[in-house]
Amino acid sequence: MKHLSLLALMLTCVPTMAEDWPQWRGAHHDGVSAAKGVATTWGSDENIAWRLPLPGPAGSTPVVAGGRVFLTSVDEADLVLLAFSTDGQQQWRRVVGKGNRDMRGDEGNFASPSPVTDGRSVACLFGQGTLACFSAEGEPKWEFNIEDRYGKLDIQFGYASTPVLHDGRLYLQMIHGEGDPDTNEAQVFCLDFETGEEVWRCERLTGAKAECEHSYASPTIYSPPGAAPLLLTHGGDFLVAYTLDGKEAWRLGGFNDEGRYHPTLRFVSSPAVGDGLIVVPSAKRGAVVAVSPGGSGEVAGTSHELWRMPQGTPDVPSPLIYDGLVYLCREDGVLTCVEAQTGDEVYTRRLQSDRYRSSPVGVDGKVYCCSRKGVVSVIRAGREFELLAKNDLGEAVSSSLAIADGVIYLRTFDALYAIADGD
């Protein structure tokens, strides 16, 4: 691989103030990195610092902090957490659980949730319910199965929600159930990251029916300027926002009207945050809604609802808010860009004739969108569509890109790549 030794050396000499990527959507929960000089093009002999084979496929995104890269994987019947140095050396491997299950062919497995880290500890959750925390050096800290503490998971295509970490607290959503609106299995809970002890738990009441009770989305933290942070949970026909002590602040509905109820409108895509607003996707080509973070009660149709696109939501990839624009990458490879404050369409283009499962990321004035076949389209951010590059490593991908210290970490079904500009 061209420049391999030089690029690997560069990864050991990064500045200490560079930004980590400690969770699925990055340091600020928004899919945006402040890095500069990030690679635009790569291939087998260009800008690949290193490639490490992985023991099995998974959709979880790598996370990076404190000079380490963490990711989860299946390894035959084992569910494992792996740690690597940023120069490409495996540091440790821990078997966290046993017994994998593939979902809908190659669409997912029990290693779909991504790990989270603060650089000192790392927690991982697997689809059969095991939640465990280790020190950054691999020493076990705590572990339990969420089914033992919070009830059996009842979700059609497997539990895939990634926890979110904020100020020493770990937040999780279990939005699932048997499909009966008169029963309520859905709940949200908060744990102490250091001990695993419960801080609070609340039922999440929505009245959703059938498969709509099931959510594969992940909770999101939004810290709007000058206001208290909010925990956003998406599923069961509603986005529900909580204060960080577990009290409902407001909710947004209007995605699944009772008069024409869609019984399989389950949410997979998670809300996006930034630029003073929250962009809320739905499912199955349905609505996308932008709201301001304030309000109380039901905010649909109030002054807090800023705009609503009646159709065109991404079904799996989450939206990206970047430099005043919202990027919506549908699962069929069609990218729509709209104005963040108004929802007015800027452009719509097809990136690639393929499935899309990864969520787009924004960095260095560019937007990166990765297809299921592993083709990463790089678009110049802005109001004119400009395709800068298409990069194809020929390996399947369903995780999102992680960017730390100017390096792209790309997890395929076969390997973990570190991609860095060698110029």
C-alpha positions in Angstrom: 0.0 0.0 0.0 1.4 3.3 -1.1 2.7 5.5 1.8 1.7 2.9 4.3 4.6 3.4 6.7 4.5 7.2 6.5 0.8 7.3 7.1 1.0 4.9 10.0 3.7 7.1 11.5 1.5 10.2 11.0 -1.2 8.5 13.1 1.1 8.3 16.1 2.0 12.0 15.9 -1.4 13.7 16.0 -1.9 16.9 18.0 -3.3 16.4 21.5 -6.1 18.9 21.0 -7.5 17.0 18.0 -11.1 15.8 18.3 -12.1 12.3 19.2 -15.1 10.4 17.9 -16.3 8.8 21.1 -19.8 7.7 20.0 -21.8 6.7 16.9 -22.5 10.3 15.8 -19.3 11.8 17.1 -18.3 14.1 20.0 -21.3 16.4 19.6 -23.9 13.8 18.6 -24.3 15.5 15.2 -22.2 13.5 12.7 -19.9 16.5 12.2 -16.1 16.7 12.7 -14.1 19.9 12.9 -11.0 18.2 11.4 -9.2 19.7 8.4 -7.2 18.0 5.7 -9.3 14.8 5.7 -8.8 12.5 2.7 -11.1 12.9 -0.2 -9.9 10.0 -2.3 -8.5 6.6 -1.4 -8.0 3.1 -2.8 -5.9 0.0 -2.3 -2.7 1.9 -3.1 -3.7 5.4 -2.0 -4.2 7.0 1.5 -4.7 3.7 3.3 -2.7 4.0 6.5 -3.6 0.5 7.6 -6.1 -2.3 7.2 -6.9 -4.9 9.9 -9.0 -8.0 9.2 -12.0 -8.4 11.5 -13.5 -11.7 12.8 -16.9 -11.1 11.4 -19.4 -8.7 9.9 -21.4 -6.1 11.9 -23.1 -2.7 11.5 -21.6 -1.1 14.6 -19.5 2.0 14.1 -16.0 2.3 15.6 -15.4 4.9 18.3 -12.2 6.6 18.9 -10.8 8.3 22.1 -7.5 8.5 24.0 -5.5 7.0 21.2 -7.6 3.9 21.0 -10.2 2.6 18.5 -13.0 0.4 19.9 -15.5 -1.7 18.0 -17.8 -4.6 18.5 -18.1 -7.7 16.2 -19.4 -11.2 15.9 -16.8 -13.9 15.9 -18.6 -17.1 15.0 -20.7 -17.7 18.2 -18.9 -15.1 20.2 -19.9 -11.4 20.7 -16.7 -9.5 21.1 -15.4 -6.0 22.0 -12.0 -5.2 20.3 -9.5 -2.4 21.1 -6.9 -1.2 18.7 -4.2 1.5 18.9 -4.6 4.3 16.3 -1.5 3.0 14.5 -3.3 -0.3 13.8 -2.2 -2.7 16.5 -4.8 -4.9 18.3 -4.5 -4.2 22.0 -7.1 -6.5 23.5 -10.2 -8.6 22.8 -13.0 -9.5 25.2 -15.8 -12.0 24.7 -18.9 -10.2 26.1 -21.6 -12.6 25.1 -22.5 -15.8 23.3 -25.0 -16.6 20.5 -25.4 -14.4 17.4 -28.4 -14.1 15.2 -28.5 -12.6 11.7 -31.5 -10.4 10.8 -33.1 -10.3 7.4 -30.2 -12.0 5.7 -27.2 -9.7 5.8 -29.1 -6.7 7.1 -27.9 -6.9 10.7 -26.9 -9.1 13.6 -26.4 -8.9 17.4 -23.4 -6.6 16.9 -25.4 -3.7 15.4 -25.3 -1.3 18.4 -22.1 0.8 18.5 -19.9 1.2 21.6 -19.5 4.4 23.5 -16.4 5.7 25.3 -15.1 8.7 27.4 -11.5 7.6 26.8 -11.2 6.1 30.3 -13.9 3.4 29.9 -15.9 1.9 27.1 -19.3 0.4 27.2 -20.9 -2.0 24.6 -24.4 -3.4 24.1 -25.3 -6.4 22.1 -28.7 -7.3 20.5 -29.3 -10.2 22.9 -29.2 -7.7 25.8 -25.7 -7.9 27.3 -24.5 -4.5 28.4 -20.9 -4.3 29.6 -18.3 -1.7 30.6 -14.5 -2.1 30.6 -11.6 0.2 31.3 -9.8 1.5 28.3 -7.1 -1.1 29.1 -9.7 -3.9 28.9 -10.4 -4.5 32.6 -14.0 -5.4 33.4 -16.0 -2.8 35.4 -19.6 -4.0 35.3 -22.0 -6.1 33.2 -25.6 -7.1 33.2 -28.3 -8.2 30.7 -31.0 -5.5 30.1 -33.6 -8.3 29.8 -32.9 -9.4 33.3 -33.3 -5.9 34.7 -35.9 -4.3 32.3 -37.8 -7.2 30.7 -37.6 -9.4 27.7 -36.9 -7.7 24.4 -39.8 -8.0 21.9 -38.7 -6.5 18.6 -39.2 -8.1 15.2 -35.8 -7.5 13.6 -33.5 -7.5 16.6 -32.5 -4.9 19.1 -30.1 -2.4 17.4 -30.3 0.9 19.4 -27.0 2.4 20.4 -26.7 4.0 23.9 -25.7 7.6 24.2 -23.2 9.0 26.8 -23.3 12.4 28.3 -21.6 13.8 31.5 -21.0 10.5 33.1 -24.5 9.1 32.4 -25.5 6.4 29.9 -28.9 6.7 28.3 -30.8 3.9 26.6 -34.2 3.4 25.0 -36.1 0.1 24.8 -38.9 0.9 22.4 -40.5 -2.5 21.7 -43.5 -4.5 22.6 -46.1 -7.1 21.6 -48.1 -4.6 19.4 -51.0 -4.1 21.8 -51.6 -0.3 22.5 -53.2 -1.2 25.8 -50.0 -2.7 27.1 -46.7 -0.8 27.5 -43.3 -2.3 27.3 -41.4 0.7 26.1 -39.1 2.5 28.5 -36.1 4.8 28.7 -33.4 4.5 31.4 -30.3 6.3 32.6 -27.3 4.5 34.2 -24.2 5.8 36.0 -21.4 5.1 33.5 -18.9 4.3 36.2 -20.9 1.7 38.1 -23.8 0.6 35.9 -26.3 1.5 38.6 -29.7 2.8 37.6 -30.1 6.6 38.0 -33.7 6.7 36.7 -36.1 4.8 34.6 -39.5 5.8 33.0 -42.2 4.3 30.9 -42.5 5.7 27.4 -46.2 5.9 26.7 -47.3 6.5 23.1 -50.3 4.2 22.3 -48.5 2.9 19.2 -49.9 -0.3 17.6 -48.6 -3.4 15.9 -45.0 -3.1 14.5 -45.1 0.7 15.1 -44.2 -0.1 18.8 -40.8 -1.2 17.6 -37.9 1.3 17.1 -34.4 0.6 15.9 -33.4 4.3 16.3 -30.9 5.5 18.9 -31.3 8.1 21.6 -29.7 11.5 21.0 -28.5 14.2 23.3 -29.0 17.8 22.2 -27.5 20.7 24.1 -29.0 23.9 22.5 -27.1 27.1 23.2 -28.3 28.7 26.4 -30.7 26.0 27.3 -30.7 22.7 29.2 -29.7 19.5 27.4 -32.5 17.2 26.1 -32.6 13.5 25.6 -34.4 12.7 22.4 -36.0 9.2 21.9 -37.6 8.2 18.6 -40.2 5.5 18.0 -43.7 4.4 18.7 -45.1 7.1 16.3 -43.5 9.9 18.3 -40.3 11.7 19.1 -40.3 12.2 22.9 -37.9 14.7 24.5 -36.9 14.3 28.1 -35.0 16.4 30.6 -31.9 14.7 31.8 -33.6 13.7 35.0 -36.2 11.7 33.2 -39.1 14.1 32.9 -41.0 14.4 29.6 -40.4 17.9 28.2 -42.4 17.6 25.0 -43.3 15.3 22.2 -43.7 15.5 18.4 -46.3 13.4 16.6 -48.2 13.7 13.3 -46.2 10.9 11.6 -48.9 8.2 11.6 -52.5 9.6 11.6 -55.2 7.5 13.2 -57.5 7.8 10.2 -54.9 6.1 7.9 -52.8 4.3 10.4 -49.7 2.5 8.9 -49.2 -0.6 11.1 -45.5 -1.2 10.0 -44.3 2.4 10.3 -41.4 1.5 12.6 -38.6 4.0 13.0 -34.9 3.2 12.2 -33.4 6.5 11.3 -32.5 8.7 14.3 -33.1 12.5 14.8 -30.3 14.9 13.8 -29.4 18.0 15.9 -27.6 21.2 15.2 -28.0 24.8 14.0 -30.6 25.4 16.7 -33.0 22.8 15.5 -33.9 19.1 15.6 -34.6 17.3 12.3 -36.9 14.3 12.8 -37.1 11.5 10.2 -39.9 8.9 10.0 -40.0 5.8 7.8 -41.2 4.4 4.5 -40.9 7.6 2.4 -42.9 9.5 5.0 -42.5 12.9 6.6 -39.4 14.8 7.8 -40.1 17.5 10.4 -37.9 20.2 11.9 -38.6 21.6 15.3 -37.0 24.1 17.7 -35.9 22.5 21.0 -38.3 24.3 23.3 -42.0 23.8 23.9 -44.2 21.6 26.1 -46.7 18.9 25.4 -47.4 18.1 21.8 -45.5 20.5 19.6 -46.7 19.3 16.1 -48.5 22.2 14.4 -47.3 24.8 17.0 -44.8 27.6 16.5 -42.1 25.1 17.5 -42.6 23.1 14.3 -40.4 25.0 11.9 -41.2 23.0 8.7 -42.5 19.7 7.5 -41.7 17.8 4.4 -44.7 15.5 3.8 -42.6 12.8 2.2 -39.0 11.8 1.3 -37.6 10.7 4.7 -34.6 8.4 4.8 -35.7 5.1 6.1 -32.4 4.0 7.7 -29.6 6.6 7.4 -30.0 9.5 9.8 -30.2 13.1 8.5 -27.1 15.3 8.7 -27.3 19.1 9.6 -24.2 20.8 8.2 -23.4 24.4 7.5 -27.0 25.6 7.3 -28.2 22.6 5.2 -29.8 19.3 5.9 -28.7 16.2 4.0 -31.2 13.4 3.6 -29.7 10.2 2.2 -32.5 7.7 1.4 -31.9 4.0 1.5 -32.0 3.8 -2.3 -29.0 6.2 -2.8 -31.0 9.4 -3.5 -29.6 12.4 -1.7 -31.8 15.4 -1.0 -30.4 18.7 0.4 -32.7 21.2 2.0 -32.3 24.6 3.7 -32.1 23.9 7.5 -34.2 26.8 8.6 -37.0 26.5 6.0 -37.0 23.0 4.6 -36.9 24.4 1.0 -35.3 21.9 -1.4 -31.9 22.9 -2.7 -31.3 19.8 -4.9 -31.9 16.1 -5.3 -29.4 13.7 -6.9 -28.8 10.0 -7.0 -25.4 9.0 -5.6 -25.3 5.3 -6.4 -27.7 2.6 -7.4 -27.4 0.6 -4.2 -28.8 0.2 -0.7 -27.7 2.8 1.9 -27.5 1.9 5.6 -24.7 4.3 6.8 -25.5 7.8 8.1 -23.7 10.7 6.3 -21.0 12.6 8.1 -19.8 16.2 7.5 -16.2 17.3 7.7 -13.8 19.9 6.1 -16.5 21.3 3.9 -17.5 17.9 2.5 -20.2 15.3 3.1 -19.4 11.6 3.0 -22.1 9.0 2.1 -21.3 5.3 2.1 -23.3 2.7 0.2 -24.0 -0.9 1.3 -21.4 -2.1 -1.3 -18.8 0.2 0.3 -18.7 3.0 -2.2 -18.1 6.3 -0.4 -19.4 9.3 -2.3 -17.7 12.6 -1.3 -19.8 15.7 -2.0 -18.8 19.3 -1.6 -21.0 20.8 1.1 -23.1 23.7 -0.3 -26.0 24.7 -2.4 -24.6 23.4 -5.7 -24.2 19.6 -6.0 -20.6 18.7 -6.7 -19.4 15.1 -6.6 -15.7 15.2 -5.6 -15.0 11.5 -5.5 -16.3 8.0 -5.4 -14.1 5.6 -3.4 -14.7 1.9 -3.7 -12.9 -0.7 -1.5 -15.1 -3.5 -2.7 -16.2 -4.6 0.7 -19.7 -4.4 2.2 -20.5 -1.6 4.7 -23.5 -0.8 7.0 -21.7 1.1 9.7 -21.1 4.9 9.6 -17.7 6.6 9.2 -15.8 7.8 12.3 -13.4 10.7 12.0 -10.8 11.4 14.7 -7.6 13.4 14.5 -8.1 13.9 10.7 -8.3 10.2 10.1 -11.3 8.4 8.7 -12.0 5.0 10.3 -14.1 2.8 8.0 -15.4 -0.5 9.2 -16.4 -2.9 6.5 -17.8 -6.5 6.9 -14.2 -7.7 6.4 -11.8 -5.2 8.0 -11.2 -1.9 9.8 -9.5 0.8 7.7 -7.6 3.9 8.8 -7.7 6.4 5.9 -5.5 9.5 6.0 -4.4 12.1 3.4 -0.8 11.2 2.6 0.1 14.4 0.8 
